[in-house]
Amino acid sequence: MEKLLAALGEEDGAIRFVGGAVRDSLMGIAVEDIDCATLHDPHEVVRRLEAAGIKAVPTGIEHGTITAVSNGTVVEVTTLRADVSTDGRRATVAFSSDWQEDAARRDFTINALYADPATGEIFDFFGGKDDLEARRVRFIGEPLQRIAEDHLRILRFFRFHARFGQGAPDAAGLAACTRRANDLMALSRERVADELLKLLRLPDPRETVALMHDGGIFAPVLPEITAQGIERLASLIDTEQAAGLEPAAIRRLAALLPQDEKSARDVAARLRLSKARTQRLARAAAPCAMLPHEQAYRQSKEAALDRLAIEGRADAMADLADWDVPVLPLKGGDLIARGITQGPEVARTLRAIETAWIDAGFPTGEAFEKIVAKALA
């Protein structure tokens, strides 16, 4: 980190930490992502980094962002900017040398804090430190204008409130988000999904999610979420906390949706979730006819625990939590060795043995051999 700061002019005041790294440091939260703002244009950033032996990846060079990678440390370095034009999804920017102009284009006051890496001095142009102290999430300037620049800020407002806010949300911000909720339809579904899942994986977002539902925020993009889903989410979070289960965004999304596989798969397709996430969502949202241990064996332990958590069955979860999913102690080759002719009969017999073994509670040893013997008789 020291080498990067020196290369980009730490001693000349040409680079500052910005955003979440400053905010989280002031709150005593471990910093995960490091972002810096600089006076240098992106090509000069690349030149200086490479001269210092630091890998420079032009991840968003047209918008002024370079990713610096050195000794396992990843830092996003962005040239000071001002918006030239916006359409709610993307912006055309012009590079700047004015720190306050750069701060003015950011979303919330608590995300527009800068820190001098050499002196530790905090630069706060819009009252972000006071808002941090008050645990208040507040748009910079006019909320409707900020939302018009990037519609995703509607969802970000609620996520940041769920993470940092206390009490009721900022009234002006809430009113603007409620008024402009339909703007979410203009966003790519991937961006909506990413922001929603970030919200749902927070420790306890239930009050914020309920507020979003009451304000009609979900209706344009996820009309499947109803009051019953909000109640299920609250119950699920209680169960997770009682069972010591880590929050899982997909499990929580499943609780919010109608409890059937088709609805879950429709939502997954709309949000363009990965195949693995789609499968987990579909299994978590649909009541399962199998007993928990059978579901864990045939699908996955994760699927069984998700479903039990949504159903509030803490006792069954505890019984399943320490259970190691067994492997059927028999293969098709073993049946052939015992005289079954190769072909469909092997698969049929193996399935019959597996079903009887599951029904008997996954026995081993002599009890399992009795099941095999009966199938072969």
PEHU-V337159 format. One record per residue. RES is the residue in one letter. SS is DSSP state (alpha for helix, beta for strand, coil for the rest). PHI is phi in radians with two decimals (NA if undefined). Layout:
# PEHU-V337159
res=RES ss=SS phi=PHI
res=RES ss=SS phi=PHI
This chain:
# PEHU-V337159
res=M ss=coil phi=NA
res=E ss=alpha phi=-1.04
res=K ss=alpha phi=-1.12
res=L ss=alpha phi=-1.11
res=L ss=alpha phi=-1.10
res=A ss=alpha phi=-1.14
res=A ss=alpha phi=-1.13
res=L ss=coil phi=-1.72
res=G ss=coil phi=1.54
res=E ss=alpha phi=-0.99
res=E ss=alpha phi=-1.20
res=D ss=alpha phi=-1.66
res=G ss=coil phi=1.28
res=A ss=coil phi=-1.58
res=I ss=beta phi=-2.49
res=R ss=beta phi=-2.45
res=F ss=beta phi=-1.21
res=V ss=beta phi=-2.59
res=G ss=coil phi=1.30
res=G ss=alpha phi=-1.04
res=A ss=alpha phi=-1.10
res=V ss=alpha phi=-1.25
res=R ss=alpha phi=-0.97
res=D ss=alpha phi=-1.18
res=S ss=alpha phi=-1.09
res=L ss=alpha phi=-1.12
res=M ss=alpha phi=-1.60
res=G ss=coil phi=1.31
res=I ss=coil phi=-1.70
res=A ss=coil phi=-1.03
res=V ss=coil phi=-1.46
res=E ss=coil phi=-1.77
res=D ss=coil phi=-2.00
res=I ss=beta phi=-1.91
res=D ss=beta phi=-2.12
res=C ss=beta phi=-2.24
res=A ss=beta phi=-2.01
res=T ss=beta phi=-2.47
res=L ss=coil phi=-1.36
res=H ss=coil phi=-1.29
res=D ss=coil phi=-1.25
res=P ss=alpha phi=-1.03
res=H ss=alpha phi=-1.21
res=E ss=alpha phi=-1.21
res=V ss=alpha phi=-1.04
res=V ss=alpha phi=-1.04
res=R ss=alpha phi=-1.05
res=R ss=alpha phi=-1.18
res=L ss=alpha phi=-1.12
res=E ss=alpha phi=-1.11
res=A ss=alpha phi=-1.14
res=A ss=coil phi=-1.58
res=G ss=coil phi=1.37
res=I ss=coil phi=-1.86
res=K ss=beta phi=-1.20
res=A ss=beta phi=-2.06
res=V ss=beta phi=-1.86
res=P ss=beta phi=-1.38
res=T ss=beta phi=-1.08
res=G ss=beta phi=-2.59
res=I ss=alpha phi=-1.09
res=E ss=alpha phi=-1.17
res=H ss=alpha phi=-1.82
res=G ss=coil phi=1.62
res=T ss=beta phi=-1.83
res=I ss=beta phi=-2.14
res=T ss=beta phi=-1.68
res=A ss=beta phi=-1.74
res=V ss=beta phi=-2.19
res=S ss=beta phi=-2.67
res=N ss=coil phi=0.91
res=G ss=coil phi=1.46
res=T ss=beta phi=-1.67
res=V ss=beta phi=-2.03
res=V ss=beta phi=-2.29
res=E ss=beta phi=-1.54
res=V ss=beta phi=-1.98
res=T ss=beta phi=-2.21
res=T ss=beta phi=-1.17
res=L ss=coil phi=-0.94
res=R ss=beta phi=-2.42
res=A ss=beta phi=-2.39
res=D ss=beta phi=-1.32
res=V ss=beta phi=-1.60
res=S ss=beta phi=-2.69
res=T ss=beta phi=-2.48
res=D ss=coil phi=-2.31
res=G ss=beta phi=1.61
res=R ss=coil phi=-2.13
res=R ss=coil phi=-2.60
res=A ss=beta phi=-2.23
res=T ss=beta phi=-1.72
res=V ss=beta phi=-2.09
res=A ss=beta phi=-2.15
res=F ss=beta phi=-1.28
res=S ss=coil phi=-2.39
res=S ss=coil phi=-2.16
res=D ss=coil phi=-1.91
res=W ss=alpha phi=-1.08
res=Q ss=alpha phi=-1.19
res=E ss=alpha phi=-1.10
res=D ss=alpha phi=-1.13
res=A ss=alpha phi=-1.12
res=A ss=alpha phi=-1.16
res=R ss=coil phi=-1.57
res=R ss=coil phi=-1.42
res=D ss=coil phi=-1.40
res=F ss=beta phi=-2.09
res=T ss=alpha phi=-1.03
res=I ss=alpha phi=-1.28
res=N ss=alpha phi=-1.78
res=A ss=coil phi=-2.00
res=L ss=beta phi=-1.76
res=Y ss=beta phi=-2.11
res=A ss=beta phi=-2.34
res=D ss=beta phi=-1.31
res=P ss=coil phi=-1.17
res=A ss=coil phi=-1.44
res=T ss=coil phi=-1.96
res=G ss=coil phi=1.42
res=E ss=coil phi=-1.09
res=I ss=beta phi=-1.71
res=F ss=beta phi=-1.92
res=D ss=beta phi=-2.29
res=F ss=coil phi=-1.55
res=F ss=coil phi=-2.33
res=G ss=coil phi=1.38
res=G ss=alpha phi=-1.14
res=K ss=alpha phi=-1.14
res=D ss=alpha phi=-1.12
res=D ss=alpha phi=-1.18
res=L ss=alpha phi=-1.07
res=E ss=alpha phi=-1.11
res=A ss=alpha phi=-1.46
res=R ss=coil phi=0.95
res=R ss=coil phi=-2.16
res=V ss=coil phi=-1.74
res=R ss=coil phi=-2.35
res=F ss=beta phi=-1.12
res=I ss=coil phi=-1.37
res=G ss=coil phi=1.24
res=E ss=coil phi=-1.42
res=P ss=alpha phi=-0.97
res=L ss=alpha phi=-1.09
res=Q ss=alpha phi=-1.20
res=R ss=alpha phi=-1.07
res=I ss=alpha phi=-1.22
res=A ss=alpha phi=-1.09
res=E ss=alpha phi=-1.23
res=D ss=beta phi=-2.66
res=H ss=coil phi=-1.11
res=L ss=coil phi=-1.10
res=R ss=alpha phi=-1.10
res=I ss=alpha phi=-1.05
res=L ss=alpha phi=-1.20
res=R ss=alpha phi=-1.11
res=F ss=alpha phi=-1.00
res=F ss=alpha phi=-1.27
res=R ss=alpha phi=-1.11
res=F ss=alpha phi=-1.20
res=H ss=alpha phi=-1.13
res=A ss=alpha phi=-1.11
res=R ss=alpha phi=-1.50
res=F ss=alpha phi=-2.04
res=G ss=coil phi=-1.36
res=Q ss=coil phi=-2.35
res=G ss=coil phi=1.27
res=A ss=coil phi=-1.25
res=P ss=coil phi=-1.14
res=D ss=coil phi=-0.95
res=A ss=alpha phi=-1.10
res=A ss=alpha phi=-1.16
res=G ss=alpha phi=-1.15
res=L ss=alpha phi=-1.09
res=A ss=alpha phi=-1.10
res=A ss=alpha phi=-1.19
res=C ss=alpha phi=-1.12
res=T ss=alpha phi=-1.12
res=R ss=alpha phi=-1.15
res=R ss=coil phi=-1.85
res=A ss=alpha phi=-0.98
res=N ss=alpha phi=-1.12
res=D ss=alpha phi=-1.09
res=L ss=alpha phi=-1.07
res=M ss=alpha phi=-1.14
res=A ss=alpha phi=-1.44
res=L ss=coil phi=-1.47
res=S ss=coil phi=-1.14
res=R ss=alpha phi=-1.16
res=E ss=alpha phi=-1.11
res=R ss=alpha phi=-1.18
res=V ss=alpha phi=-1.09
res=A ss=alpha phi=-1.08
res=D ss=alpha phi=-1.05
res=E ss=alpha phi=-1.22
res=L ss=alpha phi=-1.11
res=L ss=alpha phi=-1.20
res=K ss=alpha phi=-1.09
res=L ss=alpha phi=-1.12
res=L ss=alpha phi=-1.24
res=R ss=coil phi=-1.54
res=L ss=coil phi=-1.17
res=P ss=coil phi=-0.92
res=D ss=coil phi=-2.61
res=P ss=coil phi=-1.60
res=R ss=alpha phi=-1.03
res=E ss=alpha phi=-1.15
res=T ss=alpha phi=-1.18
res=V ss=alpha phi=-1.10
res=A ss=alpha phi=-1.11
res=L ss=alpha phi=-1.09
res=M ss=alpha phi=-1.10
res=H ss=alpha phi=-1.09
res=D ss=alpha phi=-1.10
res=G ss=coil phi=-1.54
res=G ss=coil phi=1.29
res=I ss=coil phi=-1.22
res=F ss=coil phi=-1.35
res=A ss=coil phi=-0.91
res=P ss=coil phi=-1.20
res=V ss=coil phi=-2.06
res=L ss=coil phi=-2.42
res=P ss=coil phi=-1.15
res=E ss=coil phi=-1.17
res=I ss=coil phi=-1.32
res=T ss=coil phi=-2.15
res=A ss=alpha phi=-1.04
res=Q ss=alpha phi=-1.12
res=G ss=alpha phi=-1.14
res=I ss=alpha phi=-1.09
res=E ss=alpha phi=-1.15
res=R ss=alpha phi=-1.11
res=L ss=alpha phi=-1.07
res=A ss=alpha phi=-1.06
res=S ss=alpha phi=-1.14
res=L ss=alpha phi=-1.07
res=I ss=alpha phi=-1.08
res=D ss=alpha phi=-1.03
res=T ss=alpha phi=-1.14
res=E ss=alpha phi=-1.00
res=Q ss=alpha phi=-1.17
res=A ss=alpha phi=-1.16
res=A ss=alpha phi=-1.59
res=G ss=coil phi=1.20
res=L ss=coil phi=-1.56
res=E ss=coil phi=-1.12
res=P ss=coil phi=-1.02
res=A ss=coil phi=-2.33
res=A ss=alpha phi=-1.08
res=I ss=alpha phi=-1.18
res=R ss=alpha phi=-1.04
res=R ss=alpha phi=-1.21
res=L ss=alpha phi=-1.09
res=A ss=alpha phi=-1.05
res=A ss=alpha phi=-1.15
res=L ss=alpha phi=-1.29
res=L ss=coil phi=-1.61
res=P ss=coil phi=-0.94
res=Q ss=coil phi=-1.51
res=D ss=coil phi=-2.64
res=E ss=alpha phi=-1.16
res=K ss=alpha phi=-1.07
res=S ss=alpha phi=-1.05
res=A ss=alpha phi=-1.10
res=R ss=alpha phi=-1.21
res=D ss=alpha phi=-1.09
res=V ss=alpha phi=-1.15
res=A ss=alpha phi=-1.04
res=A ss=alpha phi=-1.16
res=R ss=alpha phi=-1.13
res=L ss=alpha phi=-1.48
res=R ss=coil phi=0.97
res=L ss=coil phi=-1.27
res=S ss=coil phi=-1.13
res=K ss=alpha phi=-1.04
res=A ss=alpha phi=-1.15
res=R ss=alpha phi=-1.18
res=T ss=alpha phi=-1.06
res=Q ss=alpha phi=-1.09
res=R ss=alpha phi=-1.13
res=L ss=alpha phi=-1.09
res=A ss=alpha phi=-1.11
res=R ss=alpha phi=-1.23
res=A ss=alpha phi=-1.25
res=A ss=alpha phi=-1.44
res=A ss=coil phi=-1.83
res=P ss=coil phi=-0.96
res=C ss=coil phi=-1.96
res=A ss=coil phi=-1.28
res=M ss=coil phi=-1.35
res=L ss=coil phi=-1.20
res=P ss=alpha phi=-0.93
res=H ss=alpha phi=-1.19
res=E ss=alpha phi=-1.20
res=Q ss=alpha phi=-1.08
res=A ss=alpha phi=-1.06
res=Y ss=alpha phi=-1.27
res=R ss=alpha phi=-1.42
res=Q ss=coil phi=-1.91
res=S ss=coil phi=-3.04
res=K ss=alpha phi=-1.12
res=E ss=alpha phi=-1.02
res=A ss=alpha phi=-1.09
res=A ss=alpha phi=-1.16
res=L ss=alpha phi=-1.18
res=D ss=alpha phi=-1.00
res=R ss=alpha phi=-1.18
res=L ss=alpha phi=-1.10
res=A ss=alpha phi=-1.13
res=I ss=alpha phi=-1.14
res=E ss=alpha phi=-1.42
res=G ss=coil phi=1.28
res=R ss=coil phi=-1.67
res=A ss=alpha phi=-1.10
res=D ss=alpha phi=-1.10
res=A ss=alpha phi=-1.15
res=M ss=alpha phi=-1.11
res=A ss=alpha phi=-1.10
res=D ss=alpha phi=-1.17
res=L ss=alpha phi=-1.52
res=A ss=alpha phi=-0.99
res=D ss=coil phi=-1.68
res=W ss=coil phi=-1.48
res=D ss=coil phi=-1.55
res=V ss=coil phi=-1.09
res=P ss=coil phi=-1.39
res=V ss=coil phi=-1.95
res=L ss=coil phi=-0.96
res=P ss=coil phi=-1.42
res=L ss=coil phi=-2.78
res=K ss=coil phi=-2.20
res=G ss=alpha phi=-1.01
res=G ss=alpha phi=-1.08
res=D ss=alpha phi=-1.14
res=L ss=alpha phi=-1.20
res=I ss=alpha phi=-1.08
res=A ss=alpha phi=-1.12
res=R ss=coil phi=-1.65
res=G ss=coil phi=1.90
res=I ss=coil phi=-1.34
res=T ss=coil phi=-1.25
res=Q ss=coil phi=-0.98
res=G ss=coil phi=2.29
res=P ss=alpha phi=-1.01
res=E ss=alpha phi=-1.10
res=V ss=alpha phi=-1.11
res=A ss=alpha phi=-1.11
res=R ss=alpha phi=-1.11
res=T ss=alpha phi=-1.16
res=L ss=alpha phi=-1.11
res=R ss=alpha phi=-1.14
res=A ss=alpha phi=-1.11
res=I ss=alpha phi=-1.12
res=E ss=alpha phi=-1.07
res=T ss=alpha phi=-1.09
res=A ss=alpha phi=-1.13
res=W ss=alpha phi=-1.13
res=I ss=alpha phi=-1.13
res=D ss=alpha phi=-1.06
res=A ss=coil phi=-1.50
res=G ss=coil phi=1.61
res=F ss=coil phi=1.08
res=P ss=coil phi=-1.25
res=T ss=coil phi=-2.21
res=G ss=alpha phi=1.08
res=E ss=alpha phi=-1.11
res=A ss=alpha phi=-1.13
res=F ss=alpha phi=-1.22
res=E ss=alpha phi=-1.08
res=K ss=alpha phi=-1.13
res=I ss=alpha phi=-1.13
res=V ss=alpha phi=-1.14
res=A ss=alpha phi=-1.04
res=K ss=alpha phi=-1.14
res=A ss=alpha phi=-1.18
res=L ss=alpha phi=-1.56
res=A ss=coil phi=-1.20
